[in-house]
């Protein structure tokens, strides 16, 4: 049997032998190089190989400086006009000051019969004593002819020691009783004499205008 099996294999040719030899030589070369490489490898080399096989660490993130933004030309806004100052609010208006009564101009009276009568009339008007210029003038002319120093020394009054005196021939008791305030107490004073006589006539006759004779 063995002989039959062996006879079944064909005898290799020269070409087949060469091919096998080359293949064997290649296997030996590869094995030899691997053994040499393993023998020569040092620990540092292996670490380096391991390090090369490890994935590279992620690169540290370094914040890059951000470039400053370029200035933008903002539109120029015109300045608002200044607000004018408001005037101060006035306070309450004070009440107007009372108006002083106008001062009457001083009245000048002539120092004569006309001036005496006019001054007497103004004083009589202030005291509410009636009488008129004509009524006073008429009685003065009858009693004394306009002489402020006239005196009656012959009638009953003179006999009684109280003669009639002045423009309107007034006796002392009558002058004192009807003297008008603001005038002289001198019976010979023309204005005082007229006003006292007119005050007496107003009480007895209503007014000197009503007197036409001795009174």
C-alpha positions as a printed NumPy array, in Angstrom:
array([[  0.   ,   0.   ,   0.   ],
       [  2.678,   2.389,   0.964],
       [  4.402,   1.823,  -2.182],
       [  1.258,   2.603,  -4.078],
       [  0.701,   5.934,  -2.199],
       [  4.26 ,   7.021,  -2.688],
       [  4.032,   6.155,  -6.27 ],
       [  1.031,   8.391,  -6.521],
       [  3.141,  11.52 ,  -5.816],
       [  4.843,  12.896,  -8.806],
       [  8.438,  13.668,  -8.677],
       [  9.097,  17.34 ,  -8.138],
       [ 10.721,  19.281, -10.857],
       [ 13.685,  21.62 , -10.586],
       [ 11.411,  24.6  , -10.833],
       [  9.354,  23.461,  -7.875],
       [ 12.476,  23.024,  -5.786],
       [ 13.706,  26.477,  -6.496],
       [ 10.349,  27.983,  -5.544],
       [ 10.285,  26.158,  -2.27 ],
       [ 13.793,  27.232,  -1.438],
       [ 13.004,  30.865,  -2.05 ],
       [  9.881,  30.661,   0.081],
       [ 11.758,  29.044,   2.903],
       [ 14.458,  31.651,   2.772],
       [ 11.853,  34.396,   2.977],
       [ 10.232,  32.87 ,   6.041],
       [ 13.597,  32.552,   7.745],
       [ 14.477,  36.163,   6.96 ],
       [ 11.216,  37.477,   8.367],
       [ 11.572,  35.465,  11.538],
       [ 15.174,  36.532,  12.014],
       [ 14.343,  40.206,  11.642],
       [ 11.506,  39.912,  14.136],
       [ 13.735,  38.229,  16.688],
       [ 16.432,  40.87 ,  16.26 ],
       [ 13.898,  43.649,  16.583],
       [ 12.51 ,  42.153,  19.761],
       [ 15.986,  41.672,  21.188],
       [ 17.071,  45.251,  20.397],
       [ 13.93 ,  46.944,  21.678],
       [ 14.644,  48.882,  24.889],
       [ 12.15 ,  50.108,  27.412],
       [ 12.408,  53.673,  26.24 ],
       [ 11.756,  52.595,  22.676],
       [  8.702,  50.691,  23.719],
       [  7.471,  53.672,  25.738],
       [  8.016,  55.818,  22.7  ],
       [  6.101,  53.363,  20.57 ],
       [  3.309,  53.285,  23.116],
       [  3.334,  57.048,  23.262],
       [  3.13 ,  57.227,  19.517],
       [  0.194,  54.88 ,  19.569],
       [ -1.65 ,  56.974,  22.232],
       [ -3.951,  59.593,  20.795],
       [ -2.422,  63.035,  20.849],
       [ -3.722,  65.156,  23.715],
       [ -6.108,  67.816,  22.737],
       [ -4.386,  71.092,  22.172],
       [ -4.846,  73.51 ,  24.978],
       [ -7.356,  76.143,  24.11 ],
       [ -5.662,  79.451,  24.23 ],
       [ -7.913,  82.431,  24.166],
       [ -6.834,  84.563,  21.34 ],
       [ -6.962,  88.265,  22.12 ],
       [ -9.947,  89.872,  20.56 ],
       [ -9.017,  92.795,  18.511],
       [-10.605,  96.023,  19.686],
       [-13.487,  97.07 ,  17.568],
       [-12.694,  99.896,  15.303],
       [-14.364, 103.12 ,  16.483],
       [-17.53 , 103.857,  14.655],
       [-18.159, 107.458,  13.762],
       [-21.358, 108.23 ,  15.651],
       [-23.634, 110.833,  14.137],
       [-23.089, 114.252,  15.669],
       [-26.22 , 115.297,  17.552],
       [-26.525, 119.065,  17.846],
       [-26.662, 120.317,  21.417],
       [-30.067, 121.304,  22.655],
       [-30.539, 125.025,  23.176],
       [-30.219, 126.17 ,  26.764],
       [-33.526, 126.434,  28.558],
       [-34.094, 130.071,  29.458],
       [-34.48 , 130.769,  33.135],
       [-38.035, 131.384,  34.115],
       [-38.678, 134.643,  35.913],
       [-39.43 , 134.262,  39.609],
       [-43.07 , 133.775,  40.394],
       [-44.325, 137.034,  41.821],
       [-45.796, 136.88 ,  45.272],
       [-49.224, 138.178,  46.14 ],
       [-49.665, 141.782,  45.24 ],
       [-49.767, 143.858,  48.407],
       [-52.821, 146.012,  48.81 ],
       [-52.31 , 149.503,  47.508],
       [-51.224, 152.015,  50.061],
       [-53.962, 154.373,  51.097],
       [-53.852, 157.505,  49.074],
       [-53.251, 160.467,  51.245],
       [-55.816, 163.148,  50.894],
       [-54.449, 165.989,  48.863],
       [-53.304, 168.834,  50.995],
       [-55.365, 171.817,  50.223],
       [-53.325, 174.684,  49.043],
       [-53.096, 177.442,  51.538],
       [-55.694, 180.054,  50.766],
       [-54.503, 183.61 ,  50.863],
       [-56.97 , 186.233,  51.999],
       [-56.484, 189.925,  51.453],
       [-56.19 , 191.94 ,  54.626],
       [-59.213, 194.062,  53.804],
       [-62.978, 193.869,  54.069],
       [-63.305, 191.551,  51.072],
       [-60.652, 189.183,  52.431],
       [-62.157, 189.196,  55.962],
       [-65.611, 188.292,  54.695],
       [-64.299, 185.499,  52.46 ],
       [-62.208, 184.006,  55.258],
       [-65.16 , 184.196,  57.656],
       [-67.399, 182.414,  55.111],
       [-64.923, 179.492,  54.826],
       [-64.825, 179.092,  58.616],
       [-68.615, 179.331,  58.854],
       [-68.987, 176.685,  56.127],
       [-66.716, 174.327,  58.089],
       [-68.958, 174.768,  61.178],
       [-72.295, 174.675,  59.371],
       [-73.132, 178.332,  60.008],
       [-75.34 , 179.788,  57.258],
       [-74.742, 183.15 ,  55.596],
       [-73.823, 184.742,  52.301],
       [-71.287, 187.28 ,  51.158],
       [-73.942, 189.842,  50.279],
       [-75.862, 189.388,  53.543],
       [-72.704, 189.864,  55.63 ],
       [-71.401, 192.785,  53.561],
       [-74.745, 194.633,  53.764],
       [-74.971, 194.395,  57.564],
       [-71.321, 195.396,  58.045],
       [-71.809, 198.553,  56.021],
       [-74.889, 199.498,  58.088],
       [-73.308, 198.785,  61.488],
       [-69.693, 200.05 ,  61.096],
       [-69.145, 201.217,  57.532],
       [-66.432, 198.544,  57.302],
       [-64.323, 199.899,  60.197],
       [-63.04 , 197.001,  62.351],
       [-62.34 , 199.413,  65.253],
       [-65.784, 201.013,  65.36 ],
       [-67.415, 201.332,  68.837],
       [-70.831, 202.589,  70.016],
       [-70.585, 204.69 ,  73.141],
       [-74.089, 206.249,  73.27 ],
       [-76.715, 203.458,  73.16 ],
       [-78.177, 201.448,  76.021],
       [-75.409, 198.845,  75.81 ],
       [-72.82 , 201.567,  76.214],
       [-74.803, 202.938,  79.173],
       [-74.694, 199.439,  80.677],
       [-70.917, 199.378,  80.245],
       [-70.886, 196.823,  77.414],
       [-70.581, 198.933,  74.268],
       [-70.969, 197.347,  70.816],
       [-67.624, 196.788,  69.048],
       [-66.143, 195.853,  65.655],
       [-67.451, 195.336,  62.154],
       [-70.848, 193.956,  63.222],
       [-71.087, 195.824,  66.545],
       [-71.022, 192.817,  68.892],
       [-71.074, 193.242,  72.703],
       [-68.606, 191.222,  74.797],
       [-71.152, 188.809,  76.374],
       [-72.556, 187.89 ,  72.916],
       [-69.061, 187.482,  71.427],
       [-67.989, 185.138,  74.243],
       [-71.209, 183.092,  74.044],
       [-71.108, 182.601,  70.234],
       [-67.379, 182.565,  69.624],
       [-66.467, 180.171,  66.777],
       [-63.665, 177.706,  67.427],
       [-60.523, 178.31 ,  65.406],
       [-60.817, 182.072,  65.473],
       [-59.237, 184.648,  67.762],
       [-60.745, 185.444,  71.125],
       [-60.052, 189.114,  70.431],
       [-63.377, 190.854,  69.745],
       [-61.566, 193.423,  67.629],
       [-60.302, 190.739,  65.22 ],
       [-62.347, 191.243,  61.991],
       [-62.811, 187.525,  61.174],
       [-63.6  , 186.539,  64.786],
       [-66.096, 189.409,  65.042],
       [-67.919, 188.429,  61.82 ],
       [-68.156, 184.704,  62.625],
       [-69.399, 185.26 ,  66.191],
       [-72.056, 187.774,  65.   ],
       [-73.218, 185.396,  62.197],
       [-73.38 , 182.479,  64.659],
       [-75.585, 184.577,  66.98 ],
       [-77.819, 185.681,  64.066],
       [-78.174, 182.07 ,  62.869],
       [-79.457, 181.011,  66.317],
       [-81.819, 183.962,  66.68 ],
       [-82.894, 184.838,  63.123],
       [-81.888, 181.78 ,  61.097],
       [-79.106, 183.596,  59.207],
       [-77.391, 186.97 ,  58.988],
       [-79.124, 187.282,  55.62 ],
       [-82.404, 187.733,  57.506],
       [-81.117, 190.702,  59.538],
       [-81.856, 194.168,  58.141],
       [-81.628, 196.427,  61.217],
       [-80.145, 196.592,  64.674],
       [-80.217, 193.172,  66.184]])
